[in-house]
Amino acid sequence: MKARILVVDDEEIVIRSCLRILGDDGDCEVEAVQDGVEALKKIDDGHYDVLILDIMMPKMDGLEVLRRVKETHPDIDVIMVTGLSQIETAVRSMKLGAFDYLPKPFDPDELKLVVKRALERRQLLQENLELRSEVSSKYRFENIIGASPQMQNVYRLIAKCAPTNSTVMLTGESGTGKELIARAIHYNSLRKDKPFVAVDCNSLSENLLESEMFGHVKGSFTGAVVNKKGMFEVADSGTLFLDEIGNISLSTQAKLLRVIQEREFKAVGDTRTQSANFRLLTATNKDLKAMVADGAFREDLYYRINIFPILIPPLRERRDDIPPLAFHFLRVFSEELGKKVSEFSEGAMSALVHHDWPGNVRELENTIHRAVILATDKVVRQAHLANIIEVLPRLDLDVPRTSDELKRIKKVAREKSVENIEKLFVLEALKRNAWNVTRSAEETGMQRANFQALMKKYDIRIRGTEQDPNGSE
């Protein structure tokens, strides 16, 4: 769409000049009026991107028009036009919200340039607003996939804590989507238009982590060649998310505790104290309470961050969420890869639902990504999951065309079924008996050597050995 510009000036020659200069390129729709009262009426009746406004006019001066426009239409960029003796007044207009000013007489290139800058700024602001709106919409908690009772409880907790400034601790296994929940909390909070800053405490050494969180000044250590803002400063007025907080050292924990308590910090190598206004969200896949008991995590920090805990359940405890998640990832990766994969075979969906997903949602996402790559038509079949999910018999074998093919497929199916049943037999026995080989063999009525032979056949190991987790035989 063409940009719409309104010129407001009581001098006919200025109006004609602006209409000619700005209308030549055909990129703008330019209108003009000769007093401020009429300008306000046109602005209320229509949409304008830029207002070119003279300061000295009858009925209503430019400063009053500017003030009213900024009250009712703050998104319009206003360019003031001034005489040489009105520069001081023009500066006042900038304080009232004008984008820029032009002294009379101005040349055509000067006018075009300032209008171009105003339109570019306006477009940038609009794109930024659209991007923020898109991101905010993406992380609305009702858009998080999962209708199981466990996830419904998580949604209720998000809805309660999001509008507050309370510190939230997210717990759960790796891959359950803790950062997604953290972003949902942020984008449903009063700080949603401010920064969301995520720090992965697991990926940084102790020195780098301190530099990332607190920032550093030039020359504070080898390699510090410039000043660097820390995450506390970057997250000011927004949300700071510390992922895997259980991995930070005790010394860093002590420094973090002080920032949480005092809302003040010092950059590495700096003597100045800076204030920090941020909301803190943390996440961990560790048992911090047990770490406190072992002396590996500060008790006072634990109680500071555990004000509002939310447990994200593993995928195996909410299997009803697997089909909608699988179809969501199927749509995402089909679109990303330019393929028309839209269905799961019965066997593939059965395999997905019955798999335990030790890597949780992240593992499911990667599995579907790989399956879409392998798919040759619109259907994801169990064969596309074979290298990831091995415990269930394949239910979607190709239909044979000859009696010889039928015999061959029946033989393969019988062998595969027996292998899968044997493997399940061993795995389930081990699970029931806390992975103790001797007790598992006794419970199933097998000789220990025969049970171990089945374990060896299917490469089933317990922590890399043939012993239980406690090392007992």
C-alpha positions as CSV (number, residue, x, y, z in Angstrom):
1,M,0.0,0.0,0.0
2,K,1.1,3.6,-0.7
3,A,2.1,5.7,2.2
4,R,-0.4,8.5,3.0
5,I,1.0,11.9,3.8
6,L,-0.9,15.0,4.9
7,V,0.7,18.4,4.4
8,V,-0.6,21.2,6.8
9,D,0.6,24.8,5.9
10,D,-1.1,28.1,5.4
11,E,1.2,29.1,2.5
12,E,-0.1,28.0,-0.9
13,I,3.4,27.9,-2.4
14,V,4.7,25.5,0.3
15,I,1.7,23.2,-0.2
16,R,2.2,23.1,-4.0
17,S,5.9,22.4,-3.6
18,C,5.3,19.5,-1.2
19,L,2.6,18.0,-3.5
20,R,4.9,18.2,-6.5
21,I,8.1,16.9,-4.7
22,L,6.4,14.0,-2.9
23,G,3.9,13.1,-5.6
24,D,6.5,12.8,-8.4
25,D,7.6,9.3,-7.6
26,G,4.1,7.9,-7.2
27,D,5.0,6.0,-4.0
28,C,2.9,8.2,-1.8
29,E,-0.6,9.6,-1.7
30,V,-0.3,13.3,-0.7
31,E,-3.1,15.5,0.5
32,A,-3.0,19.0,1.9
33,V,-5.0,21.4,4.1
34,Q,-4.3,25.0,5.1
35,D,-5.1,25.1,8.8
36,G,-4.8,22.9,11.9
37,V,-8.5,22.5,12.7
38,E,-9.2,21.0,9.3
39,A,-6.1,18.8,9.6
40,L,-7.4,17.3,12.9
41,K,-10.7,16.5,11.2
42,K,-9.0,14.7,8.3
43,I,-6.8,12.7,10.6
44,D,-9.8,11.6,12.6
45,D,-11.6,10.6,9.4
46,G,-8.7,8.8,7.7
47,H,-5.4,7.0,8.1
48,Y,-2.1,8.9,7.6
49,D,1.4,7.7,8.0
50,V,3.3,11.1,8.0
51,L,2.2,14.6,8.8
52,I,4.2,17.6,7.5
53,L,3.2,20.4,9.8
54,D,3.9,24.1,9.8
55,I,4.4,25.7,13.2
56,M,3.0,29.2,12.5
57,M,-0.6,29.0,11.3
58,P,-3.9,30.8,12.0
59,K,-6.7,29.3,14.1
60,M,-4.4,26.7,15.7
61,D,-0.6,26.7,15.8
62,G,1.5,23.7,14.8
63,L,2.5,22.9,18.4
64,E,-1.1,22.5,19.5
65,V,-1.9,20.3,16.5
66,L,1.2,18.2,17.3
67,R,0.1,17.8,20.9
68,R,-3.4,16.7,19.9
69,V,-2.2,14.3,17.2
70,K,0.2,12.6,19.6
71,E,-2.6,12.2,22.1
72,T,-5.1,10.6,19.7
73,H,-2.8,9.1,16.9
74,P,0.6,8.5,18.5
75,D,1.7,6.3,15.6
76,I,1.7,9.2,13.0
77,D,5.2,10.5,12.4
78,V,5.1,14.4,12.4
79,I,7.7,16.5,10.6
80,M,7.6,20.1,11.6
81,V,8.3,22.9,9.1
82,T,9.8,26.1,10.6
83,G,11.1,29.5,9.7
84,L,14.7,30.3,10.5
85,S,13.7,32.3,13.5
86,Q,11.7,29.4,15.0
87,I,14.5,26.8,15.6
88,E,14.0,27.0,19.4
89,T,10.3,26.3,18.9
90,A,11.2,23.4,16.6
91,V,13.3,21.9,19.4
92,R,10.3,22.2,21.7
93,S,8.3,20.2,19.1
94,M,10.8,17.4,19.2
95,K,10.2,17.1,23.0
96,L,6.4,16.9,22.3
97,G,7.0,13.9,20.0
98,A,7.8,15.3,16.5
99,F,10.0,12.9,14.4
100,D,12.1,15.7,12.9
101,Y,11.9,19.3,11.6
102,L,12.8,21.2,8.4
103,P,13.8,24.9,8.3
104,K,12.3,27.0,5.5
105,P,13.2,27.2,2.7
106,F,14.0,23.5,2.2
107,D,15.2,21.8,-1.0
108,P,13.4,18.8,-2.6
109,D,16.1,16.3,-1.7
110,E,16.0,17.4,1.9
111,L,12.2,16.9,2.1
112,K,12.4,13.5,0.4
113,L,15.1,12.3,2.7
114,V,13.4,13.2,6.0
115,V,10.1,11.7,4.7
116,K,11.9,8.5,3.6
117,R,13.5,8.2,7.1
118,A,10.1,8.6,8.8
119,L,8.5,5.9,6.6
120,E,11.4,3.5,7.1
121,R,11.2,4.0,10.9
122,R,7.4,3.4,10.8
123,Q,7.8,0.2,8.8
124,L,10.5,-1.1,11.2
125,L,8.2,-0.3,14.2
126,Q,5.3,-2.1,12.5
127,E,7.4,-5.2,11.7
128,N,8.6,-5.2,15.3
129,L,5.0,-5.1,16.6
130,E,3.9,-7.8,14.2
131,L,6.9,-10.0,15.3
132,R,6.1,-9.4,19.0
133,S,2.5,-10.3,18.4
134,E,3.4,-13.4,16.5
135,V,5.8,-14.6,19.2
136,S,3.3,-13.7,21.9
137,S,0.6,-15.7,20.2
138,K,2.9,-18.7,19.7
139,Y,3.6,-18.9,23.4
140,R,0.0,-18.5,24.7
141,F,-0.3,-21.3,27.1
142,E,-3.5,-22.6,25.5
143,N,-1.5,-23.2,22.3
144,I,0.8,-25.6,24.1
145,I,-0.1,-29.1,22.8
146,G,-1.5,-31.6,25.3
147,A,-4.9,-32.3,26.7
148,S,-4.1,-34.9,29.3
149,P,-5.1,-34.2,32.9
150,Q,-1.5,-33.8,33.9
151,M,-1.0,-31.0,31.3
152,Q,-4.3,-29.4,32.2
153,N,-2.9,-29.0,35.7
154,V,0.2,-27.4,34.3
155,Y,-1.9,-25.0,32.3
156,R,-3.8,-24.0,35.5
157,L,-0.6,-23.3,37.3
158,I,0.8,-21.2,34.4
159,A,-2.4,-19.2,34.4
160,K,-2.1,-18.5,38.1
161,C,1.5,-17.5,38.2
162,A,2.0,-15.8,34.8
163,P,0.4,-12.4,35.7
164,T,2.5,-12.2,38.9
165,N,6.2,-11.4,39.4
166,S,6.8,-14.5,41.4
167,T,9.9,-16.6,41.0
168,V,9.0,-20.0,39.3
169,M,11.0,-23.2,39.3
170,L,10.2,-25.7,36.6
171,T,11.2,-29.3,37.2
172,G,11.0,-32.4,35.0
173,E,13.1,-34.7,32.9
174,S,15.2,-33.5,30.0
175,G,13.1,-32.9,26.9
176,T,9.8,-32.3,28.6
177,G,9.6,-28.7,27.3
178,K,10.6,-26.7,30.4
179,E,11.8,-23.7,28.3
180,L,8.6,-23.7,26.3
181,I,6.7,-23.4,29.6
182,A,9.0,-20.7,30.7
183,R,8.4,-18.7,27.5
184,A,4.6,-19.2,28.0
185,I,4.8,-17.7,31.5
186,H,6.8,-14.7,30.2
187,Y,4.5,-14.0,27.2
188,N,1.4,-14.2,29.4
189,S,2.9,-11.8,32.0
190,L,3.0,-8.1,32.4
191,R,6.6,-8.2,31.1
192,K,5.7,-9.7,27.7
193,D,6.9,-6.7,25.8
194,K,10.3,-6.8,27.5
195,P,13.2,-9.1,26.9
196,F,13.1,-12.9,27.6
197,V,16.7,-13.9,28.3
198,A,17.6,-17.6,28.5
199,V,20.9,-18.9,29.9
200,D,21.9,-22.5,29.6
201,C,23.9,-23.1,32.8
202,N,24.8,-26.6,31.5
203,S,26.8,-25.3,28.5
204,L,29.1,-22.8,30.1
205,S,32.2,-23.2,32.4
206,E,32.1,-21.5,35.8
207,N,34.1,-18.5,34.6
208,L,32.1,-18.1,31.4
209,L,28.8,-18.5,33.3
210,E,29.7,-15.6,35.6
211,S,30.7,-13.4,32.7
212,E,27.4,-14.3,30.9
213,M,25.3,-13.5,33.9
214,F,27.1,-10.5,35.4
215,G,28.9,-9.1,32.4
216,H,32.5,-7.9,32.4
217,V,34.6,-4.8,31.8
218,K,37.4,-4.5,29.3
219,G,40.6,-5.9,30.6
220,S,39.1,-7.8,33.6
221,F,40.6,-11.1,32.3
222,T,42.5,-12.4,29.4
223,G,40.3,-12.1,26.3
224,A,38.0,-9.4,27.7
225,V,38.8,-6.9,25.0
226,V,35.6,-4.9,25.2
227,N,32.9,-4.3,27.8
228,K,30.1,-6.9,27.8
229,K,26.6,-6.6,29.2
230,G,25.6,-9.5,31.4
231,M,22.2,-11.3,31.4
232,F,21.0,-9.4,34.5
233,E,21.5,-6.1,32.7
234,V,20.0,-7.4,29.3
235,A,17.0,-8.8,31.1
236,D,16.3,-5.6,33.0
237,S,12.5,-5.1,33.2
238,G,12.0,-8.5,31.5
239,T,12.4,-12.1,32.4
240,L,15.6,-14.1,33.1
241,F,15.4,-17.9,32.6
242,L,18.2,-20.0,34.1
243,D,18.0,-23.4,32.6
244,E,19.6,-26.4,34.4
245,I,20.4,-24.3,37.4
246,G,21.4,-27.4,39.3
247,N,24.7,-27.4,37.4
248,I,26.1,-24.1,38.7
249,S,28.9,-24.2,41.2
250,L,28.5,-23.4,44.9
251,S,30.5,-20.2,44.5
252,T,28.3,-19.0,41.6
253,Q,25.3,-20.0,43.6
254,A,26.4,-17.6,46.4
255,K,26.7,-14.7,44.0
256,L,23.4,-15.5,42.4
257,L,21.7,-15.5,45.8
258,R,23.0,-12.0,46.5
259,V,21.6,-10.7,43.2
260,I,18.2,-12.3,43.9
261,Q,18.1,-10.9,47.4
262,E,19.5,-7.4,46.8
263,R,18.6,-6.9,43.1
264,E,22.0,-5.5,42.6
265,F,25.2,-6.9,40.9
266,K,28.7,-6.0,39.8
267,A,30.1,-6.9,36.4
268,V,33.3,-8.9,36.5
269,G,36.2,-6.5,37.1
270,D,33.9,-3.5,37.8
271,T,33.6,-1.5,41.0
272,R,30.2,0.0,40.2
273,T,27.0,-1.6,41.5
274,Q,24.2,-1.8,39.1
275,S,20.5,-2.4,39.9
276,A,18.5,-5.3,38.3
277,N,14.8,-5.5,37.8
278,F,14.0,-8.9,36.4
279,R,11.7,-11.8,37.0
280,L,13.5,-15.0,37.6
281,L,12.4,-18.4,36.2
282,T,14.6,-21.5,36.7
283,A,14.5,-25.1,35.4
284,T,16.2,-28.3,36.4
285,N,16.1,-32.0,35.7
286,K,17.8,-32.7,39.0
287,D,16.5,-33.3,42.5
288,L,17.6,-30.1,44.1
289,K,16.3,-31.1,47.5
290,A,18.5,-34.1,47.5
291,M,21.4,-32.0,46.3
292,V,20.8,-29.7,49.3
293,A,21.0,-32.7,51.6
294,D,24.3,-33.7,50.0
295,G,25.7,-30.2,50.3
296,A,25.8,-29.7,46.5
297,F,23.2,-26.9,46.4
298,R,22.7,-24.1,48.8
299,E,19.6,-24.4,50.9
300,D,19.0,-20.7,51.1
301,L,19.1,-20.4,47.3
302,Y,16.8,-23.4,47.0
303,Y,14.1,-21.7,49.0
304,R,14.6,-18.5,47.1
305,I,13.9,-20.1,43.7
306,N,11.3,-22.7,44.8
307,I,8.6,-20.1,45.5
308,F,6.2,-21.5,42.8
309,P,7.2,-24.9,41.6
310,I,5.7,-26.5,38.5
311,L,6.5,-30.2,37.6
312,I,6.3,-31.0,33.9
313,P,5.3,-34.7,33.6
314,P,7.3,-37.0,31.3
315,L,5.7,-38.1,28.1
316,R,5.3,-41.7,29.1
317,E,3.0,-40.6,31.9
318,R,0.7,-38.7,29.5
319,R,0.4,-41.0,26.5
320,D,-2.8,-39.4,25.4
321,D,-0.7,-36.4,24.4
322,I,1.5,-38.4,22.0
323,P,-0.9,-38.5,19.0
324,P,-1.6,-34.7,18.9
325,L,2.1,-34.0,19.4
326,A,3.0,-36.4,16.7
327,F,0.6,-34.9,14.2
328,H,1.8,-31.4,15.2
329,F,5.4,-32.3,14.4
330,L,4.3,-34.1,11.2
331,R,2.7,-30.9,9.9
332,V,5.7,-28.8,10.9
333,F,8.3,-31.0,9.3
334,S,6.2,-31.8,6.2
335,E,5.9,-28.1,5.5
336,E,9.6,-27.5,6.4
337,L,10.8,-30.3,4.0
338,G,8.3,-29.5,1.3
339,K,6.6,-33.0,1.5
340,K,3.0,-34.0,1.7
341,V,3.2,-36.4,4.6
342,S,-0.1,-36.2,6.5
343,E,-0.9,-39.6,8.0
344,F,0.5,-42.4,10.3
345,S,-0.2,-46.0,9.7
346,E,-1.9,-48.0,12.4
347,G,1.4,-49.7,13.3
348,A,3.4,-46.5,13.4
349,M,0.9,-44.8,15.7
350,S,0.8,-47.9,17.9
351,A,4.6,-47.9,18.1
352,L,4.7,-44.2,19.0
353,V,2.0,-44.5,21.7
354,H,3.6,-47.6,23.3
355,H,7.2,-46.3,23.3
356,D,8.5,-45.0,26.7
357,W,10.2,-41.9,25.2
358,P,13.2,-41.5,27.6
359,G,14.0,-38.3,25.7
360,N,10.4,-37.1,26.1
361,V,8.9,-34.5,23.7
362,R,12.4,-33.7,22.2
363,E,12.9,-37.3,21.3
364,L,9.4,-37.6,19.7
365,E,10.1,-34.4,17.7
366,N,13.4,-35.8,16.4
367,T,11.7,-39.1,15.6
368,I,9.0,-37.5,13.5
369,H,11.5,-35.3,11.8
370,R,13.5,-38.4,10.7
371,A,10.3,-40.3,9.7
372,V,9.1,-37.5,7.4
373,I,12.5,-37.5,5.7
374,L,12.2,-41.3,5.1
375,A,8.6,-41.3,4.0
376,T,8.0,-41.9,0.3
377,D,4.3,-41.1,0.2
378,K,1.8,-39.4,2.5
379,V,2.0,-42.1,5.2
380,V,4.5,-42.5,8.0
381,R,4.9,-46.3,8.5
382,Q,6.4,-48.3,11.3
383,A,9.4,-49.1,9.0
384,H,10.3,-45.4,9.2
385,L,10.6,-45.7,13.0
386,A,12.5,-49.0,13.0
387,N,15.9,-47.7,14.1
388,I,14.3,-45.8,17.0
389,I,11.5,-48.0,18.2
390,E,12.3,-51.7,18.1
391,V,10.1,-53.4,20.7
392,L,6.8,-53.8,18.9
393,P,6.2,-56.1,16.0
394,R,5.6,-54.4,12.6
395,L,1.9,-54.3,11.8
396,D,2.1,-52.7,8.4
397,L,4.1,-55.2,6.3
398,D,3.8,-54.8,2.6
399,V,1.0,-56.9,1.1
400,P,2.4,-59.9,-0.8
401,R,1.5,-60.5,-4.4
402,T,2.5,-64.1,-4.8
403,S,2.3,-67.2,-2.7
404,D,6.1,-67.3,-2.4
405,E,6.1,-63.7,-1.1
406,L,3.3,-64.7,1.3
407,K,5.4,-67.5,2.7
408,R,8.5,-65.4,3.0
409,I,6.6,-62.5,4.8
410,K,4.8,-64.9,7.1
411,K,8.2,-66.4,8.1
412,V,9.7,-63.0,8.7
413,A,6.7,-61.9,10.7
414,R,6.8,-65.0,12.9
415,E,10.5,-64.5,13.5
416,K,10.1,-60.8,14.2
417,S,7.2,-61.4,16.5
418,V,9.0,-64.0,18.5
419,E,12.1,-61.8,18.8
420,N,10.0,-58.8,20.0
421,I,8.1,-60.9,22.5
422,E,11.4,-62.3,23.8
423,K,12.9,-58.9,24.1
424,L,9.8,-57.5,25.9
425,F,9.8,-60.6,28.2
426,V,13.4,-59.8,29.3
427,L,12.9,-56.0,29.6
428,E,9.7,-56.2,31.6
429,A,11.1,-58.9,34.0
430,L,14.2,-56.6,34.6
431,K,12.0,-53.6,35.2
432,R,9.8,-55.5,37.7
433,N,12.8,-56.6,39.7
434,A,14.8,-53.3,39.8
435,W,17.1,-54.6,37.0
436,N,18.5,-57.4,39.2
437,V,19.4,-60.3,36.9
438,T,19.2,-63.0,39.5
439,R,15.8,-62.0,40.8
440,S,14.5,-61.6,37.3
441,A,15.6,-65.1,36.3
442,E,14.0,-66.6,39.4
443,E,10.7,-64.8,38.9
444,T,10.4,-66.0,35.4
445,G,11.4,-69.6,36.3
446,M,14.5,-69.6,34.1
447,Q,18.0,-70.6,34.8
448,R,20.2,-67.5,35.3
449,A,22.5,-68.5,32.4
450,N,19.5,-68.9,30.0
451,F,18.2,-65.5,31.1
452,Q,21.6,-63.9,30.5
453,A,21.8,-65.6,27.1
454,L,18.5,-63.8,26.1
455,M,20.0,-60.5,27.4
456,K,23.1,-61.1,25.3
457,K,21.0,-62.0,22.2
458,Y,19.2,-58.7,22.3
459,D,22.2,-56.7,23.6
460,I,20.3,-55.7,26.8
461,R,22.8,-54.3,29.2
462,I,22.4,-52.7,32.6
463,R,24.6,-49.6,32.8
464,G,27.1,-51.2,30.4
465,T,27.4,-54.5,32.5
466,E,25.3,-57.5,33.2
467,Q,24.9,-56.5,36.8
468,D,22.0,-54.6,38.4
469,P,22.5,-50.9,39.2
470,N,23.8,-51.7,42.6
471,G,26.5,-54.0,41.2
472,S,25.0,-57.1,42.8
473,E,24.8,-60.3,40.9
